[in-house]
Amino acid sequence: MEVSVLNIKGQETGRKVTLNEAIFGIEPNEHVVYLDVKQYLANQRQGNAKSKERSEISGSTRKLGRQKGGGGARHGDINSPLLRGGGRVFGPKPRDYSFKLNKKVKELARKSALSCKAQENAILVVEDFSFDAPKTKEFVNIAKNLKVDGKKLLLVLPNANKNVYLSARNLQRAEVIEAEKVNTYKVLNADVLIITEKSLDVVDGILG
């Protein structure tokens, strides 16, 4: 699959790049995509929800009423879950939600996500660029030139670029990521994937 290379003004440079069929041209596997997205979202969970059980409530352990004949459920001290202010039965405890996925499964999921974007013609390849200083206005102008302003976009750079990152940080529908950190969730969550030329080489090296 050939894609024209654009400059940051949105004009064609006359060059074309061939997207690796083994990465951008496979039949997407929906199940592994689901697993990878599920793992990504699970890893974002803090898992620190906690409620107190009856043994952790501060209160007297004196038995309040008789065992039988009260007309209601039997209970002991004031910390009983049956009473207001008492402990909670089977409440949440801090836990780790993360789980393991095989490396090949994650690779297939990323290839599937990239292939989906290629099938939707939602991939733009642009020349490598940089900013001399953080300028949000310049980043917005690039999005307008590429006719993707108003869309949720993911810009993939070959390596960390602080000025470009800071230029996009304040934009709600734009995100910048390094090529080696591209993941299934980020790709699928974006409407348009903008990849620089050198980033393609990095992605080929990782997934090819």
Phi, psi and chi 1 to 4 in degrees:
 res  aa     phi    psi   chi1   chi2   chi3   chi4
   1 MET       -  121.8  179.3 -179.9  178.2      -
   2 GLU   -98.4  139.5  -75.7 -166.7  -18.8      -
   3 VAL  -130.9  135.8  179.2      -      -      -
   4 SER   -72.5  142.0  -61.5      -      -      -
   5 VAL   -90.1  126.7  179.2      -      -      -
   6 LEU  -105.1  156.4  -53.0  174.9      -      -
   7 ASN   -95.6  177.9   58.1   26.0      -      -
   8 ILE   -72.8   -5.2   57.4  175.8      -      -
   9 LYS   -91.5    0.1  -66.1 -178.3  179.7  179.3
  10 GLY    84.8    8.3      -      -      -      -
  11 GLN   -96.2  150.1  -56.6  164.2  -20.9      -
  12 GLU   -74.6  138.2  -69.3 -165.9    9.9      -
  13 THR   -89.4   -9.0   59.8      -      -      -
  14 GLY    91.2   -7.4      -      -      -      -
  15 ARG  -100.2  154.6  -58.8 -165.6  -48.6  -81.5
  16 LYS  -132.4  148.4  -70.5 -170.4  175.7 -177.2
  17 VAL  -120.0  147.9  -67.3      -      -      -
  18 THR  -100.5  119.8  -57.2      -      -      -
  19 LEU   -75.2  135.3  -61.6 -179.1      -      -
  20 ASN   -61.8  119.9 -169.8  -21.9      -      -
  21 GLU   -63.5  -27.9  -73.2  -67.5  -37.4      -
  22 ALA   -72.3  -14.0      -      -      -      -
  23 ILE  -113.3  -45.3  -60.3  174.0      -      -
  24 PHE  -104.2    2.8  -63.2   91.3      -      -
  25 GLY  -130.4   22.0      -      -      -      -
  26 ILE   -90.8  167.2   69.8  167.9      -      -
  27 GLU   -78.8  115.4 -178.3   66.5   30.0      -
  28 PRO   -59.0  136.9  -23.0   33.9      -      -
  29 ASN  -101.4  104.9 -172.6  -43.4      -      -
  30 GLU   -66.2  -33.8  -66.9 -176.5    2.7      -
  31 HIS   -68.4  -43.8 -176.2   62.7      -      -
  32 VAL   -69.7  -29.9  -63.6      -      -      -
  33 VAL   -62.9  -44.7  167.9      -      -      -
  34 TYR   -58.8  -44.9  158.0   75.1      -      -
  35 LEU   -64.0  -41.6  -70.0  175.5      -      -
  36 ASP   -68.5  -41.3 -161.1   17.5      -      -
  37 VAL   -65.8  -40.4  170.7      -      -      -
  38 LYS   -61.5  -42.5 -179.4 -179.1  177.6 -177.7
  39 GLN   -66.1  -41.3 -173.0 -157.6   38.5      -
  40 TYR   -60.5  -46.8  176.1   84.0      -      -
  41 LEU   -68.8  -35.5  -65.9  176.2      -      -
  42 ALA   -65.3  -36.6      -      -      -      -
  43 ASN   -69.5  -20.4  -70.4  -16.2      -      -
  44 GLN   -79.2  -17.2  -53.7  -54.5  -55.1      -
  45 ARG   -73.5  134.1  -61.3 -176.2   68.9  172.8
  46 GLN   -74.4  -34.5  -66.5 -176.1   -1.0      -
  47 GLY    64.8   33.5      -      -      -      -
  48 ASN  -110.1   16.6   54.6    7.1      -      -
  49 ALA   -66.0  135.9      -      -      -      -
  50 LYS  -151.0  133.8  173.1   73.6  171.6   69.7
  51 SER  -125.6  156.9   64.7      -      -      -
  52 LYS   -87.2  136.1  -70.3 -174.4  177.1 -178.6
  53 GLU   -90.6  175.8  -63.3 -176.3   -6.3      -
  54 ARG   -62.8  -29.5   67.0 -177.9  -60.5  169.1
  55 SER   -74.6  -13.8   62.7      -      -      -
  56 GLU  -101.9   -7.0  -61.3  168.9  -47.1      -
  57 ILE   -77.7  140.0  -63.0  -71.7      -      -
  58 SER   -85.3  113.2  176.5      -      -      -
  59 GLY  -178.7  164.9      -      -      -      -
  60 SER   -66.9  150.1  171.9      -      -      -
  61 THR   -99.1   11.7   56.8      -      -      -
  62 ARG   -69.0  137.2  179.2  175.7   66.0   88.4
  63 LYS   -73.8  125.2 -173.8  169.5  173.1   63.5
  64 LEU   -78.5  -35.9  -61.7  178.2      -      -
  65 GLY  -141.1  175.6      -      -      -      -
  66 ARG   -69.4  158.2   53.4 -168.1  -65.0 -172.7
  67 GLN   -68.9  -39.5  178.6   77.6   -7.7      -
  68 LYS  -128.6  156.5  -60.2  169.1   73.0   78.8
  69 GLY    91.0    1.7      -      -      -      -
  70 GLY   -83.0  -13.8      -      -      -      -
  71 GLY    89.3   -4.3      -      -      -      -
  72 GLY  -132.8 -168.6      -      -      -      -
  73 ALA   -69.0  146.6      -      -      -      -
  74 ARG   -74.3  141.5   59.2 -170.6  175.6 -178.4
  75 HIS  -153.0  160.1   59.5  -93.3      -      -
  76 GLY   -99.2 -100.0      -      -      -      -
  77 ASP   -84.6 -178.0   54.0   39.3      -      -
  78 ILE   -72.6  -10.9 -159.1  170.9      -      -
  79 ASN   -87.3    4.6  -53.6  -34.8      -      -
  80 SER   -61.9  139.3  170.6      -      -      -
  81 PRO   -61.1  -16.4  -21.0   31.7      -      -
  82 LEU   -74.8  -19.3  -58.9  174.3      -      -
  83 LEU  -104.5  151.3  -58.6  176.9      -      -
  84 ARG   -63.8  133.7 -178.3 -179.4  178.8 -174.2
  85 GLY    88.5   -2.4      -      -      -      -
  86 GLY   -82.5 -178.5      -      -      -      -
  87 GLY   -70.4  168.6      -      -      -      -
  88 ARG  -103.9  141.0 -176.8  172.4  172.6 -175.9
  89 VAL   -85.2  126.1 -178.6      -      -      -
  90 PHE    52.6   45.4  -56.5  129.6      -      -
  91 GLY   -74.5  169.7      -      -      -      -
  92 PRO   -67.8  147.1   25.9  -34.4      -      -
  93 LYS  -127.2  153.2  -66.1 -178.1  179.0  179.9
  94 PRO   -55.4  133.3  -26.0   34.7      -      -
  95 ARG  -151.8  162.7   54.8  168.1  -71.5 -166.3
  96 ASP  -102.1  119.5 -178.5   11.7      -      -
  97 TYR   -88.5   -9.6  -73.6   91.2      -      -
  98 SER   -68.2  152.9   63.3      -      -      -
  99 PHE  -144.8  165.2   59.8   92.6      -      -
 100 LYS   -92.0  141.4  179.5 -175.8  177.5  -63.5
 101 LEU  -128.9  142.5  -88.6 -173.9      -      -
 102 ASN   -65.4  149.4  -69.1  -23.7      -      -
 103 LYS   -59.3  -41.7 -174.9  177.0  178.4 -179.2
 104 LYS   -68.1  -31.6  -72.1 -175.1  178.4  179.6
 105 VAL   -66.1  -43.6  171.2      -      -      -
 106 LYS   -66.2  -38.2  -67.7  178.3   69.9   67.9
 107 GLU   -64.2  -45.4  -77.9 -174.6    3.8      -
 108 LEU   -62.5  -36.4  179.7   57.5      -      -
 109 ALA   -65.2  -42.7      -      -      -      -
 110 ARG   -65.4  -41.3  -82.4 -178.3  -74.4  176.4
 111 LYS   -63.2  -39.5  -70.4  177.8 -178.1  178.6
 112 SER   -63.7  -42.2  -63.1      -      -      -
 113 ALA   -65.3  -43.1      -      -      -      -
 114 LEU   -66.4  -36.9  -68.1  169.7      -      -
 115 SER   -66.4  -36.4  -65.5      -      -      -
 116 CYS   -59.9  -45.3  -78.1      -      -      -
 117 LYS   -65.4  -37.0  -69.9  -60.1  174.4 -171.6
 118 ALA   -65.8  -40.4      -      -      -      -
 119 GLN   -66.3  -29.8  -69.4  173.9    8.8      -
 120 GLU   -86.7    1.8  -64.6  168.0    2.8      -
 121 ASN    54.8   39.6  -67.0  -40.6      -      -
 122 ALA  -107.4   25.8      -      -      -      -
 123 ILE  -118.4  126.6  -65.6  179.6      -      -
 124 LEU  -115.8  134.3  -63.0  177.8      -      -
 125 VAL  -107.9  124.1  179.5      -      -      -
 126 VAL  -121.2  160.6  -61.7      -      -      -
 127 GLU   -63.0  153.9  -75.4 -177.2  -35.5      -
 128 ASP   -66.0  137.6  -63.6  -64.5      -      -
 129 PHE  -145.9  167.7   67.5   93.8      -      -
 130 SER  -153.8  164.0 -177.8      -      -      -
 131 PHE  -112.6  145.2  -66.4  155.9      -      -
 132 ASP   -72.9  -28.9  -63.9  -31.2      -      -
 133 ALA  -152.0  158.4      -      -      -      -
 134 PRO   -62.0  120.2  -20.8   31.8      -      -
 135 LYS  -140.3  102.3  -71.7  -76.0 -175.4 -178.4
 136 THR   -62.1  -36.1  -58.7      -      -      -
 137 LYS   -61.7  -38.8 -167.8  172.9 -177.8  179.4
 138 GLU   -64.9  -40.9  -75.5 -172.5   26.8      -
 139 PHE   -64.7  -41.2 -166.5   94.7      -      -
 140 VAL   -62.3  -39.5  171.6      -      -      -
 141 ASN   -64.0  -39.1  -72.6  -25.7      -      -
 142 ILE   -62.4  -43.8  -69.2  175.4      -      -
 143 ALA   -61.6  -39.3      -      -      -      -
 144 LYS   -67.6  -41.6  -73.5 -178.8  179.0  177.8
 145 ASN   -63.1  -35.6  -66.5  -23.6      -      -
 146 LEU   -85.2   -0.9  -64.4  173.6      -      -
 147 LYS    60.7   39.9  -61.9  178.7 -178.7  178.0
 148 VAL  -122.5   10.3  -65.9      -      -      -
 149 ASP   -66.7  139.5   54.2  -43.9      -      -
 150 GLY    92.0  -12.4      -      -      -      -
 151 LYS  -100.6  157.6  -65.5 -176.9  178.7 -179.2
 152 LYS   -80.7  114.1 -167.7 -179.0  -67.2 -175.9
 153 LEU  -119.7  150.2   60.3   92.2      -      -
 154 LEU  -123.2  116.8  178.8   66.7      -      -
 155 LEU   -97.7  123.6  173.7   61.4      -      -
 156 VAL  -104.5  119.8 -177.5      -      -      -
 157 LEU  -109.1  152.9  -61.6  177.7      -      -
 158 PRO   -67.5  -30.1   21.7  -31.7      -      -
 159 ASN  -152.4  176.2   43.9   46.5      -      -
 160 ALA   -64.1  131.9      -      -      -      -
 161 ASN  -133.4  102.3 -171.9  -45.6      -      -
 162 LYS   -60.9  -42.2 -173.7  176.6 -180.0 -179.2
 163 ASN   -65.7  -41.3  -71.0  -21.9      -      -
 164 VAL   -68.2  -40.6  176.0      -      -      -
 165 TYR   -61.4  -46.5  169.0   74.8      -      -
 166 LEU   -67.6  -29.7  -68.5  175.7      -      -
 167 SER   -68.0  -30.6  -61.2      -      -      -
 168 ALA   -98.2  -11.2      -      -      -      -
 169 ARG   -61.0  -32.1 -176.1  175.2   62.8  174.4
 170 ASN   -87.9   -0.2 -157.1   34.0      -      -
 171 LEU   -95.9  127.1  -61.4  174.0      -      -
 172 GLN   -67.4  -34.9 -170.8  175.0    4.4      -
 173 ARG  -106.9   23.4  -60.2  175.9   69.2   82.1
 174 ALA  -132.3  143.0      -      -      -      -
 175 GLU  -144.0  143.0 -171.6  169.4   -1.6      -
 176 VAL  -115.6  135.4  177.3      -      -      -
 177 ILE  -142.9  150.6 -165.7  170.9      -      -
 178 GLU   -79.3  149.3  -63.1  169.5   47.7      -
 179 ALA   -59.5  -36.9      -      -      -      -
 180 GLU   -74.0  -11.4   61.9 -178.9   15.6      -
 181 LYS  -105.8    8.2  -64.7 -179.9 -179.8  177.6
 182 VAL   -62.0  130.4  167.6      -      -      -
 183 ASN  -131.2  165.8   61.2   65.7      -      -
 184 THR   -59.7  -44.7  -53.7      -      -      -
 185 TYR   -62.3  -46.7  177.0   80.7      -      -
 186 LYS   -62.0  -41.5  -61.4  -82.0 -171.2 -173.3
 187 VAL   -64.7  -47.4  172.2      -      -      -
 188 LEU   -70.9  -27.6  -66.8  178.4      -      -
 189 ASN   -75.1  -17.5 -167.4   41.9      -      -
 190 ALA   -92.9  147.1      -      -      -      -
 191 ASP   -78.6  -36.7  -63.7  -34.4      -      -
 192 VAL  -133.2  137.6 -179.4      -      -      -
 193 LEU  -107.9  117.2 -167.8   63.0      -      -
 194 ILE  -106.5  117.8  -57.4  174.5      -      -
 195 ILE  -119.1  131.9  -52.2  178.2      -      -
 196 THR   -80.5  162.1   61.9      -      -      -
 197 GLU   -59.2  -46.0  -72.7 -177.5  -81.8      -
 198 LYS   -67.4  -28.7  -72.6 -175.6  179.2  176.3
 199 SER   -64.2  -34.1  -61.7      -      -      -
 200 LEU   -60.4  -39.3  -79.6  176.6      -      -
 201 ASP   -64.5  -39.8  -63.3  -27.4      -      -
 202 VAL   -66.2  -43.5  177.0      -      -      -
 203 VAL   -63.8  -40.8  171.8      -      -      -
 204 ASP   -60.9  -40.1  -80.0  -11.4      -      -
 205 GLY   -66.9  -32.1      -      -      -      -
 206 ILE   -84.6  -44.1  -63.9  172.3      -      -
 207 LEU  -106.1  -14.7  -61.0  176.6      -      -
 208 GLY   -72.5      -      -      -      -      -
